[in-house]
């Protein structure tokens, strides 16, 4: 437990068998309220861990006052339906997250067409088409993951938190910041042991996010806050994280130079850049890899380092 001023935090850290290391979500006691920030995965491990932390601190499920969601990914919303079915409490999220969480049919249709067109323009051909059809990406918007309850818009001073837009990893990602404690609950903005994927996604109107530039701006925003603790969605809780935030920004610019040199060598399409850089990983981790490639291409283009031209329906970068 971490305690400061009128706020206590009970971390729920659930070991996970892939590179994320753990699934983290947090019970926060503020005055007379008990808040859950994120809701883990829909697994028995996450469910039992939540129950254990509640019991250890003399609470039950019915003592939770509200759920605050940092973004729509399934490893952050997994227990919402289970909790709310037993304890009908309010759930808060960014307004962009709401139609995604509720699996709005128009959004799902638009998103599929968005990725089909995007992958074709990147030169991914029939393999890219299959990825759209088969939904081979880590953000599966399947009906069984739909949030069944009403979702409210998170607004400033909700339980004394400032609501900060920190897009990049997801267009709807927000952080919950308590100024008095200098504590930041940041979802997947920063993970101590690994770089974060800034996933390419469409906004609700179908426009593509500039995810990598957003990620950089979000990191810079957090540096300006001079926070004492970042409560991350995976791995370690970070104390005095300014240095690691700066390292991530430097690393972003260093990787941009790698992609710039690939383009200077004459490799001109997103697909060819991805296959050259990632080899056999390309097909196994297609969504993650194409998000990285497209993010850096957008980043370099906006900086004026590269240009592009459309040839036969495919963007050629130079």
C-alpha positions in Angstrom: 0.0 0.0 0.0 1.1 3.6 -0.8 -0.3 6.4 1.3 -0.2 10.1 1.0 -2.5 12.9 2.0 -6.1 11.6 1.8 -5.2 8.9 -0.8 -4.2 5.3 -0.4 -3.3 3.0 -3.3 -3.6 -0.8 -3.2 -1.8 -2.2 -6.3 -3.2 -5.4 -7.8 -0.2 -6.9 -9.7 -1.0 -10.1 -11.5 1.9 -12.0 -13.0 1.6 -12.6 -16.8 3.5 -15.0 -18.9 4.5 -12.8 -21.9 6.7 -9.7 -22.3 4.3 -7.5 -20.3 5.4 -9.4 -17.2 2.2 -8.4 -15.2 -1.3 -7.0 -15.5 -1.6 -4.1 -13.1 -4.7 -2.3 -11.8 -5.3 -0.3 -8.7 -7.7 0.1 -5.9 -7.6 3.7 -4.6 -9.1 4.8 -1.4 -9.9 8.5 -1.4 -11.9 10.0 1.5 -15.0 7.8 1.7 -14.7 6.3 -1.8 -13.0 3.2 -3.0 -12.1 3.5 -6.7 -10.9 0.9 -9.1 -8.5 2.3 -11.8 -8.6 -0.2 -14.7 -10.0 -3.7 -14.4 -7.4 -6.1 -15.5 -8.1 -9.0 -17.8 -11.1 -11.3 -17.8 -9.3 -14.1 -16.1 -9.6 -16.1 -12.9 -6.1 -14.9 -11.9 -7.2 -11.2 -12.1 -10.5 -11.9 -10.4 -9.0 -13.8 -7.5 -6.2 -11.1 -7.1 -8.9 -8.4 -6.8 -10.8 -10.4 -4.3 -7.7 -11.0 -2.2 -6.6 -7.4 -2.1 -10.2 -6.4 -1.1 -10.2 -9.0 1.6 -6.8 -8.1 3.0 -7.9 -4.5 3.4 -11.3 -5.4 4.9 -13.4 -4.6 1.9 -15.8 -6.5 -0.4 -16.8 -6.0 -4.0 -19.8 -3.9 -2.9 -17.5 -1.3 -1.3 -16.1 -0.2 -4.7 -17.6 3.2 -5.6 -16.6 3.5 -9.3 -14.4 2.1 -12.1 -12.1 4.5 -14.0 -10.7 3.2 -17.3 -7.5 4.5 -18.9 -8.3 3.1 -22.4 -10.3 0.5 -24.2 -7.8 -2.4 -24.5 -9.0 -5.7 -23.2 -6.3 -6.1 -20.6 -7.6 -3.0 -18.9 -11.3 -3.6 -19.0 -11.6 -7.3 -18.4 -13.5 -7.5 -15.1 -15.9 -4.5 -15.7 -18.9 -6.6 -16.6 -18.3 -9.1 -13.8 -17.9 -6.3 -11.2 -20.9 -4.2 -12.3 -23.2 -7.2 -12.5 -22.6 -7.8 -8.8 -22.3 -4.1 -7.9 -23.9 -1.6 -10.3 -21.5 1.3 -10.0 -20.6 4.0 -12.5 -17.9 3.4 -15.1 -15.9 6.3 -16.5 -13.8 6.6 -19.7 -12.7 9.0 -22.4 -15.6 9.8 -24.8 -13.7 8.3 -27.7 -13.6 5.0 -25.8 -17.3 4.7 -25.3 -18.4 3.5 -28.8 -15.4 1.1 -28.9 -16.2 -0.4 -25.5 -19.8 -0.8 -26.4 -18.9 -2.3 -29.8 -20.9 0.3 -31.9 -21.6 -1.5 -35.2 -20.9 1.6 -37.3 -17.5 2.1 -35.7 -16.6 -1.6 -36.1 -17.6 -1.4 -39.8 -15.6 1.8 -40.3 -12.5 0.4 -38.5 -12.4 -2.7 -40.7 -12.6 -0.6 -43.9 -10.0 1.8 -42.5 -7.4 -1.0 -42.0 -8.2 -2.6 -45.4 -7.5 0.6 -47.2 -4.5 1.5 -45.0 -2.7 -1.9 -45.5 -3.3 -1.7 -49.3 -1.8 1.8 -49.4 1.2 0.4 -47.5 1.7 -2.3 -50.1 0.7 -5.2 -47.9 -1.4 -6.8 -50.6 -3.5 -9.9 -50.0 -1.7 -10.7 -46.8 -2.9 -7.4 -45.4 -6.4 -8.1 -46.5 -6.3 -11.4 -44.6 -5.2 -9.7 -41.4 -8.3 -7.5 -41.6 -10.6 -10.4 -42.2 -9.1 -12.6 -39.6 -8.7 -9.8 -37.0 -5.1 -10.9 -36.4 -4.2 -8.0 -34.0 -4.1 -7.6 -30.2 -7.1 -5.3 -30.1 -9.8 -7.7 -30.8 -13.1 -5.9 -30.8 -15.2 -9.0 -30.5 -18.7 -8.9 -29.2 -17.9 -11.1 -26.2 -15.6 -8.3 -24.9 -18.4 -5.7 -25.1 -19.0 -3.6 -21.9 -22.6 -4.1 -21.1 -23.2 -1.2 -18.7 -23.6 2.5 -19.3 -20.3 4.3 -19.6 -19.9 7.9 -18.4 -17.4 10.5 -19.6 -14.5 11.1 -17.2 -14.2 14.7 -16.3 -11.7 16.8 -14.3 -11.8 16.6 -10.5 -13.4 13.2 -10.6 -12.4 11.9 -7.1 -9.9 14.7 -7.1 -8.1 13.5 -10.2 -7.2 15.7 -13.2 -8.1 13.9 -16.4 -5.1 14.1 -18.8 -5.3 13.2 -22.5 -2.2 11.0 -23.2 -2.9 9.4 -26.6 -0.3 7.5 -28.5 -0.7 3.9 -27.4 -4.4 4.4 -27.9 -6.3 7.4 -29.2 -8.6 7.3 -26.1 -5.9 6.8 -23.5 -6.2 9.1 -20.4 -4.3 9.4 -17.2 -5.7 10.1 -13.7 -3.4 12.6 -11.9 -3.6 13.7 -8.3 -1.8 17.0 -8.0 -1.5 16.9 -4.2 0.2 13.5 -4.2 1.9 14.0 -7.6 0.6 10.5 -8.5 -0.2 9.5 -12.1 -2.2 6.5 -13.1 -1.1 6.3 -16.8 -2.3 3.1 -18.3 0.2 2.0 -20.9 1.9 5.3 -21.5 5.1 4.1 -19.9 6.3 0.6 -19.0 9.6 0.4 -17.2 11.0 -2.7 -18.9 9.9 -2.2 -22.5 9.1 0.3 -25.2 5.4 1.0 -25.8 3.7 0.3 -29.1 2.0 3.5 -30.3 -0.8 1.6 -32.2 -2.3 3.0 -35.4 -6.0 3.4 -35.0 -8.8 5.5 -36.6 -10.5 8.3 -34.8 -14.3 7.9 -34.6 -14.5 9.9 -37.9 -12.1 7.5 -39.7 -9.1 9.8 -39.7 -5.8 8.1 -38.9 -4.1 8.9 -35.6 -0.6 10.3 -35.7 0.2 7.9 -32.9 3.9 8.2 -32.5 3.8 12.0 -32.4 1.0 11.8 -29.9 3.1 9.4 -27.8 6.0 11.8 -27.8 3.8 14.7 -26.8 2.2 12.6 -24.0 5.6 11.7 -22.6 6.6 15.4 -22.7 3.4 16.3 -20.9 4.2 13.9 -18.1 7.7 15.2 -17.7 6.3 18.7 -17.2 4.2 17.4 -14.3 7.3 16.2 -12.3 5.4 13.3 -10.9 6.6 11.3 -8.0 5.0 8.0 -8.9 3.7 6.6 -12.2 1.3 3.6 -11.7 1.8 1.7 -14.9 -0.5 -0.9 -16.5 2.3 -3.5 -16.6 5.6 -4.2 -14.8 7.0 -2.0 -12.1 5.5 1.1 -10.4 7.9 3.9 -11.3 9.2 6.3 -8.7 10.6 9.7 -9.8 10.2 8.7 -13.5 11.5 11.8 -15.2 14.8 10.2 -16.4 13.0 7.2 -18.0 10.5 9.5 -19.7 13.4 11.4 -21.2 15.1 8.1 -22.3 11.9 7.0 -24.1 11.8 10.3 -26.1 15.5 10.0 -27.0 15.0 6.4 -28.0 12.1 7.4 -30.2 14.2 9.9 -32.2 17.1 7.3 -32.4 14.8 4.7 -34.0 13.4 7.3 -36.4 17.0 7.7 -37.8 17.0 3.9 -38.5 13.9 4.2 -40.6 15.2 7.3 -42.3 18.3 5.4 -43.4 16.3 2.5 -44.7 14.3 4.9 -46.9 17.5 6.6 -48.1 18.7 3.1 -49.1 15.9 2.9 -51.6 13.3 0.8 -49.8 10.1 2.8 -50.4 6.9 1.1 -49.2 5.7 0.5 -45.7 5.4 -3.3 -46.5 9.0 -3.6 -47.8 10.4 -1.6 -44.9 8.6 -3.9 -42.4 9.7 -7.1 -44.1 13.3 -5.9 -44.3 13.5 -4.8 -40.6 11.5 -7.6 -39.0 11.9 -10.6 -41.3 10.0 -13.7 -40.0 8.4 -11.6 -37.2 6.5 -9.6 -39.8 3.7 -12.1 -40.3 3.5 -13.2 -36.7 3.2 -9.7 -35.3 1.8 -7.9 -38.2 -0.5 -5.4 -36.5 2.2 -4.3 -34.0 4.9 -4.1 -36.6 2.8 -2.1 -39.2 1.7 0.2 -36.4 5.4 1.0 -35.7 6.3 1.4 -39.3 3.4 3.7 -40.2 3.9 5.6 -37.0 7.6 6.4 -37.9 6.7 7.1 -41.5 4.1 9.7 -40.3 6.6 11.1 -37.8 9.4 11.5 -40.4 7.0 13.0 -42.9 5.6 15.6 -40.5 9.2 16.5 -39.5 10.0 17.1 -43.2 12.6 14.3 -43.4 10.7 12.3 -46.1 8.0 12.8 -48.7 5.6 10.3 -50.3 3.9 9.8 -53.7 1.0 7.5 -54.6 1.8 5.0 -57.4 -0.8 2.4 -58.4 -2.6 2.9 -55.1 0.5 2.4 -52.9 2.4 5.1 -51.1 6.1 5.3 -52.1 8.3 7.1 -49.6 11.5 8.9 -50.4 
